[in-house]
Amino acid sequence: MNSCKTFFMGLILLFIITGCNSKQVQKIPEFRIQTGHDLTLFTTTDTHYLSKQLTDGGPAFQKFLAAGDGKQLRYSDEMISAFANDIQIQHPDVAIISGDLTNNGEKQSHQDLAKQLEVIESSTGTRVYVIPGNHDLLNPWARKFKGEHQYTTESIDVKEFRDIYSSFGYDEALSQDKDSLSYLAAPSDDLWLLMLDTSQYLNNPALGYPQLDGRLTTSTLKWIEKCATLAAKSGAQIVAVMHHSLLDHSKLIQDGFTINDNQKVIDALLRNGITTAFSGHIHIQDISSYQQNSKQIYDIANSALSVYPHQFGILKYSAANRTMDYTTSSLNMELWAKSNGSTDPNLLHFNTFSEQSFGDLSYNRTYKRLTENSAYNNYTDHELQAMADTVRRLNKNYFAGTANTDNAAVLSSDGYRLWMDAPSDGLKSYVLRMTEREAKDNHHLHVQLP
């Protein structure tokens, strides 16, 4: 923890609502940042960590990466280490990971990631808080890779998740929801974290795949009321953290990404004075807001740490002004690689490498679809390449949250003009919708708390 922060032992015993019933038991007081002190939080999501023990980097793994969505799974350890190095340099009080901690819920990945998080806490003093995502529990897709083949590997259940990550929120929770892995944490006297488990995983074994959509039960919504009452009595402000989006962040993809019945969740949060939420799942950097009469709520969707452009958020709370200011920062992989004596050129030039890899993935898939579609038989190869390059550029801007500033150059390109005159189909619709991004700043937000 930042050495200039003053910690104190709470004089009043806190209470915790257990996960199995509503009985209240005394909880040992936790060290918290004293009221009146500022607070800095790192917020990240979708680390999709894959243990090195589960892959030999061979053909099966390379095939898996090629069919994926741009996650740099080959460098899972290095990305977490670089994130730890950024924490070491900037000394935030808190680091939050809002779900999809692992690639596909592999038990070994959870165990190895938890060890790395323990090192972060012990070496920096920064306190880490986590919640699960839709990939993390009871996942039939949990795999290890060896040679030419994938093999099923062990996933984890609810109890195992709570046990593995007990040190990262659960042991110090003021309250835990009896119906989910949601909990309430208080890293400071002034700012509390409502860590909401929005994922649905109990049916995964029967489905044969991880359920995509998210929800909060009626019981959990009622539990939020109890958390808000506790915070109000203590004079604390609550920030919500969830894996699924609270608000729509894309005209392209909403089903399965925005939480089911999101209006009920919005109403519950606003009713209880919660005006800011952090989310992940969608892998794009986007800030959306919703106005309800005189009340406004923000949902900050962080980029996936595992996917280009490997950004994380920084939230600064000012006790004197009762404000929160959010900005983004790029993972400084290159600094970490150099300081640790890496000779891997991909790590030493990670920004260029990752951008190129992500762009090539978009380009190659688009070009393949165009060349296989008879509707584009009259197009020259040069024209098809220009159109594929347009998709590459739009996708990069979309994930980075820079469409409002960087799409202008794309829209003036020859490739985009070709798309405007292209046959009407799903791919053209996708491209046109990609250009409809709202003109807004997705990297900065100033919030005045009530």
C-alpha positions in Angstrom: 0.0 0.0 0.0 1.2 3.6 -0.6 3.4 4.4 2.4 1.8 7.8 2.8 -1.5 6.3 3.5 -2.6 6.0 7.1 -4.1 2.7 8.1 -6.0 2.0 11.3 -7.7 -0.9 13.0 -11.4 -0.5 13.1 -12.8 -0.2 16.6 -16.2 -1.6 15.7 -16.6 -5.3 14.9 -18.0 -5.7 11.4 -20.5 -8.3 10.4 -20.5 -10.7 7.5 -23.5 -12.4 5.9 -22.4 -16.0 5.2 -22.9 -17.6 1.8 -25.1 -20.4 3.2 -27.7 -18.5 5.3 -28.6 -15.1 6.6 -27.1 -15.6 10.0 -24.7 -12.8 11.0 -21.4 -13.6 12.7 -18.7 -11.3 14.0 -15.8 -10.6 11.7 -12.3 -9.7 12.7 -11.8 -6.0 12.0 -9.8 -5.3 8.8 -7.2 -2.6 8.2 -8.7 0.1 6.0 -7.6 3.4 4.6 -8.8 6.0 7.1 -11.6 8.4 6.2 -10.5 11.6 4.4 -7.7 10.0 2.5 -7.5 9.7 -1.3 -7.5 6.4 -3.0 -6.1 5.0 -6.3 -7.5 1.9 -7.9 -6.4 -0.1 -11.0 -9.3 -1.7 -12.8 -8.7 -4.5 -15.3 -10.7 -7.4 -16.7 -10.5 -10.5 -18.9 -6.9 -11.5 -18.1 -7.8 -15.0 -19.5 -4.7 -16.4 -17.8 -3.5 -19.8 -19.1 -1.0 -21.7 -17.0 2.2 -22.5 -18.7 1.8 -26.0 -17.3 -1.1 -26.6 -19.7 0.6 -25.9 -23.0 3.8 -26.9 -24.8 3.2 -24.3 -27.4 2.9 -26.9 -30.1 0.6 -27.3 -33.1 -2.6 -27.9 -31.1 -2.0 -24.7 -29.1 -1.1 -22.7 -32.2 -4.3 -23.9 -33.9 -6.3 -22.8 -30.9 -4.7 -19.3 -31.0 -5.4 -19.0 -34.7 -9.1 -19.7 -34.2 -9.3 -17.3 -31.3 -10.1 -13.6 -30.8 -6.7 -12.2 -30.4 -5.8 -13.2 -26.8 -2.1 -13.3 -26.3 -2.3 -16.6 -24.3 1.3 -17.4 -25.1 2.3 -14.6 -22.9 -0.1 -15.0 -20.0 2.6 -15.0 -17.3 4.4 -12.1 -18.8 1.3 -9.9 -19.0 0.4 -10.6 -15.3 4.1 -9.9 -14.4 4.0 -6.6 -16.4 0.8 -5.6 -14.7 2.5 -6.3 -11.4 5.4 -4.2 -12.4 3.0 -1.3 -13.3 1.5 -1.7 -9.8 5.0 -1.7 -8.3 5.8 1.6 -10.1 2.5 3.4 -9.5 1.6 2.0 -6.0 -2.2 2.0 -6.4 -4.1 1.1 -3.2 -6.4 -1.4 -4.9 -6.3 -3.6 -8.1 -9.6 -5.0 -9.4 -10.0 -7.9 -11.9 -13.6 -8.1 -13.0 -13.9 -11.6 -14.3 -12.7 -14.1 -16.9 -9.6 -14.5 -14.8 -8.6 -17.6 -16.7 -8.7 -18.8 -20.3 -11.4 -21.4 -19.8 -11.6 -22.1 -16.1 -8.7 -24.5 -15.8 -8.0 -25.3 -12.2 -4.3 -25.1 -12.8 -4.7 -21.7 -14.3 -6.7 -20.5 -11.3 -4.1 -21.8 -8.9 -1.1 -20.3 -10.7 -2.8 -17.0 -11.1 -3.7 -16.8 -7.4 0.0 -17.4 -6.6 0.9 -14.4 -8.8 -1.8 -12.3 -7.1 -0.3 -13.2 -3.7 3.1 -12.0 -4.9 1.5 -8.7 -6.0 -0.1 -8.2 -2.6 2.9 -9.2 -0.6 5.5 -7.2 -2.6 3.5 -4.0 -3.3 0.9 -3.7 -0.5 -1.8 -3.2 -3.2 -4.9 -5.1 -2.3 -6.4 -7.3 -5.0 -10.1 -8.0 -5.4 -11.6 -10.4 -8.0 -14.9 -11.8 -9.2 -15.6 -14.6 -11.6 -16.5 -14.3 -15.3 -18.5 -16.6 -17.5 -15.3 -18.6 -18.4 -14.1 -19.3 -14.9 -16.3 -22.0 -13.3 -17.5 -25.4 -14.2 -16.3 -24.8 -17.7 -16.4 -27.9 -20.1 -14.0 -26.1 -22.4 -11.1 -26.4 -19.9 -8.2 -27.7 -21.9 -4.5 -28.4 -21.9 -2.5 -28.6 -25.1 0.2 -31.1 -26.0 1.6 -31.8 -29.4 -1.1 -32.2 -32.0 -4.0 -32.6 -29.5 -6.1 -30.9 -26.9 -7.0 -32.7 -23.7 -9.7 -32.0 -21.2 -8.4 -30.7 -17.9 -10.0 -30.0 -14.5 -12.1 -26.9 -14.0 -13.4 -25.7 -10.6 -16.7 -25.2 -8.8 -18.1 -22.4 -6.6 -16.5 -23.6 -3.4 -13.1 -24.0 -5.0 -13.3 -20.5 -6.5 -14.0 -19.0 -3.1 -11.2 -21.1 -1.6 -8.6 -20.3 -4.2 -9.3 -16.5 -4.2 -10.1 -16.3 -0.5 -7.4 -13.7 0.0 -8.6 -11.5 -2.8 -11.9 -10.2 -1.4 -13.8 -13.0 0.2 -12.0 -13.3 3.5 -12.4 -9.6 4.2 -15.9 -9.2 2.8 -18.3 -7.2 5.0 -21.1 -9.2 3.4 -21.4 -12.1 1.0 -24.5 -12.9 -1.1 -25.9 -16.3 -0.3 -26.9 -17.0 -3.9 -23.8 -16.0 -5.8 -20.1 -15.2 -5.4 -20.9 -11.5 -4.9 -19.5 -9.7 -1.9 -19.1 -6.3 -0.4 -15.6 -5.1 0.4 -14.3 -1.9 2.1 -10.7 -1.1 1.1 -11.2 2.4 2.6 -13.7 4.0 5.0 -15.0 6.3 2.2 -15.1 4.0 -0.8 -16.6 0.5 -0.8 -16.7 -2.1 -3.6 -19.8 -4.0 -4.5 -18.3 -7.0 -6.3 -21.2 -8.5 -8.3 -21.0 -12.1 -9.7 -23.2 -11.8 -12.8 -22.1 -15.0 -14.4 -24.2 -18.2 -14.9 -22.2 -21.4 -14.6 -24.3 -24.0 -12.8 -25.7 -25.3 -16.1 -22.4 -25.4 -18.0 -21.8 -29.1 -17.5 -25.2 -30.0 -19.0 -24.8 -27.4 -21.8 -21.4 -28.6 -22.7 -20.1 -25.0 -23.0 -19.8 -21.9 -20.8 -23.1 -19.9 -20.7 -22.5 -16.5 -22.2 -25.3 -14.3 -20.7 -25.4 -12.9 -17.2 -27.9 -12.1 -14.6 -28.6 -11.0 -11.0 -31.3 -12.8 -9.2 -34.1 -11.1 -7.3 -32.4 -12.3 -4.1 -29.1 -10.7 -5.1 -30.9 -7.4 -5.9 -32.4 -7.5 -2.4 -28.9 -8.1 -1.0 -27.7 -5.0 -2.8 -30.2 -3.0 -0.7 -28.7 -4.4 2.5 -25.2 -3.5 1.3 -26.3 0.0 0.5 -27.9 0.4 3.9 -24.7 -0.7 5.6 -22.7 1.8 3.5 -25.1 4.6 4.2 -24.8 4.1 8.0 -21.0 4.2 7.6 -21.0 7.2 5.3 -19.3 5.3 2.5 -19.8 5.5 -1.2 -20.2 2.3 -3.2 -18.7 1.5 -6.7 -20.1 -1.5 -8.4 -17.9 -4.1 -10.3 -19.4 -6.8 -12.5 -18.3 -8.9 -15.4 -21.3 -8.4 -17.8 -22.1 -4.9 -19.1 -24.6 -2.9 -17.2 -25.4 -0.8 -20.2 -25.1 -1.4 -24.0 -21.6 -0.7 -25.3 -22.1 -1.8 -28.9 -24.8 -1.7 -31.6 -23.2 -4.9 -32.9 -23.2 -7.1 -29.9 -25.6 -6.8 -26.9 -27.3 -10.2 -26.4 -25.2 -12.2 -24.0 -23.0 -9.2 -23.2 -25.4 -6.7 -21.6 -26.7 -8.2 -18.4 -30.2 -9.7 -18.7 -33.0 -7.4 -17.4 -30.5 -4.6 -17.1 -33.2 -2.1 -16.3 -33.9 -3.9 -13.0 -30.2 -3.8 -12.1 -29.9 -0.1 -13.1 -32.9 0.7 -11.0 -31.5 -1.2 -8.0 -28.1 0.6 -8.2 -29.5 4.1 -8.7 -32.1 3.6 -6.0 -29.2 2.9 -3.6 -27.0 5.8 -4.7 -24.6 3.8 -6.8 -23.7 5.9 -9.9 -20.6 4.1 -11.3 -20.0 0.6 -12.4 -17.0 -1.2 -13.9 -17.4 -4.1 -16.3 -15.6 -6.4 -18.8 -16.7 -9.3 -21.0 -17.1 -7.4 -24.2 -13.3 -6.8 -24.6 -13.7 -3.2 -25.8 -12.9 0.1 -24.1 -16.2 2.1 -23.8 -17.9 4.4 -21.3 -21.7 4.5 -21.5 -24.1 6.4 -19.4 -27.8 6.4 -18.5 -30.0 9.2 -17.3 -33.0 8.5 -15.0 -34.7 11.8 -14.1 -32.0 13.7 -12.2 -29.8 10.6 -11.6 -27.1 9.4 -13.9 -25.1 6.2 -13.9 -22.0 5.3 -15.8 -20.8 1.9 -16.9 -17.1 1.7 -17.7 -16.2 -1.3 -19.9 -12.5 -1.9 -19.6 -10.5 -3.4 -22.4 -9.4 -7.0 -21.9 -5.9 -7.1 -20.5 -5.2 -10.1 -22.6 -6.2 -8.5 -25.9 -4.8 -5.6 -27.9 -4.4 -2.8 -26.9 -3.8 -4.3 -23.4 -5.2 -1.4 -21.4 -6.3 -1.0 -17.9 -8.1 1.7 -16.0 -6.9 4.0 -13.2 -9.5 5.5 -10.9 -8.5 8.2 -8.5 -10.9 9.1 -5.6 -10.5 12.5 -4.0 -11.8 12.6 -0.5 -11.7 16.4 -0.2 -13.7 16.9 -3.4 -15.8 13.7 -3.3 -14.9 13.1 -6.9 -13.7 10.1 -9.0 -11.5 10.6 -12.1 -11.0 7.7 -14.5 -8.3 7.4 -17.1 -6.7 4.5 -19.0 -3.1 3.3 -19.2 -1.3 0.8 -21.5 0.3 -2.2 -20.1 4.0 -1.5 -20.1 5.2 -4.9 -21.3 8.2 -3.5 -23.0 9.6 -1.8 -19.8 9.1 -5.1 -17.9 10.7 -7.2 -20.6 13.7 -4.9 -20.8 14.2 -4.7 -17.0 13.9 -8.5 -16.7 16.5 -9.2 -19.4 14.1 -10.8 -21.9 15.5 -11.6 -25.3 12.1 -12.3 -26.9 11.7 -9.7 -29.7 7.9 -10.0 -29.3 8.1 -8.8 -25.7 10.7 -6.2 -26.3 8.5 -4.7 -29.0 5.2 -5.9 -27.6 3.1 -2.9 -28.7 4.0 -3.4 -32.3 3.8 -7.2 -32.1 0.4 -7.3 -30.5 -1.1 -4.6 -32.8 0.2 -6.5 -35.8 -1.1 -9.8 -34.6 -4.5 -8.4 -33.8 -4.7 -6.6 -37.1 -3.6 -9.6 -39.1 -6.3 -11.7 -37.4 -9.0 -9.3 -38.5 -7.5 -8.8 -42.0 -7.0 -12.5 -42.8 -10.5 -13.5 -41.7 -12.1 -10.7 -43.7 -10.1 -11.4 -46.8 -10.9 -15.1 -46.6 -14.7 -14.4 -46.3 -14.5 -12.0 -49.3 -12.6 -14.4 -51.5 -15.0 -17.2 -50.7 -18.1 -15.1 -51.4 -19.2 -15.2 -55.1 -20.8 -11.8 -54.7 -17.3 -10.3 -54.8 -16.0 -12.3 -57.8 -15.8 -9.1 -59.9 -13.6 -7.3 -57.4 -9.8 -7.3 -58.1 -7.5 -8.7 -55.5 -6.2 -5.2 -54.8 -9.7 -4.1 -54.0 -10.4 -7.0 -51.7 -7.2 -6.3 -49.8 -8.2 -2.7 -49.4 -11.6 -3.8 -48.0 -10.0 -6.2 -45.6 -7.5 -3.6 -44.4 -10.5 -1.3 -43.7 -11.9 -3.9 -41.3 -8.5 -4.3 -39.7 -8.4 -0.6 -38.9 -12.0 -0.4 -37.7 -11.5 -3.3 -35.4 -8.4 -1.9 -33.8 -10.2 1.4 -33.2 -13.2 -0.4 -31.9 -11.4 -2.4 -29.3 -9.1 0.5 -28.3 -12.0 2.8 -27.8 -10.6 5.4 -30.2 -13.2 5.2 -32.9 -14.4 8.7 -32.1 -11.0 10.1 -33.1 -9.4 7.6 -35.4 -12.3 6.5 -37.6 -12.2 9.7 -39.7 -9.1 8.5 -41.5 -10.6 5.1 -42.2 -13.8 6.6 -43.6 -11.9 8.6 -46.2 -10.0 5.5 -47.4 -10.5 3.7 -50.8 -11.3 0.5 -48.9 -14.2 2.1 -47.1 -15.6 3.6 -50.3 -15.6 0.1 -51.7 -17.6 -1.1 -48.8 -20.2 1.6 -49.3 -20.9 0.2 -52.8 -20.5 -3.4 -51.9 -23.4 -6.0 -52.0 -25.7 -5.9 -49.0 -24.8 -8.8 -46.7 -23.9 -9.5 -43.1 -20.3 -8.5 -43.5 -21.1 -5.1 -45.1 -23.7 -4.5 -42.3 -21.0 -5.3 -39.8 -18.6 -2.7 -41.3 -21.2 0.0 -41.5 -22.3 -0.5 -37.9 -18.7 -0.3 -36.9 -18.6 3.3 -38.1 -21.7 4.3 -36.1 -19.8 4.7 -32.9 -21.0 7.5 -30.7 -18.7 10.6 -30.6 -17.5 10.4 -27.0 -14.3 10.1 -24.9 -14.0 6.5 -23.7 -10.7 7.1 -21.8 -11.6 9.8 -19.4 -14.5 10.3 -17.0 -15.0 12.8 -14.1 -17.7 11.8 -11.6 -19.0 14.1 -8.8 -20.3 11.8 -6.0 -23.5 12.6 -4.2 
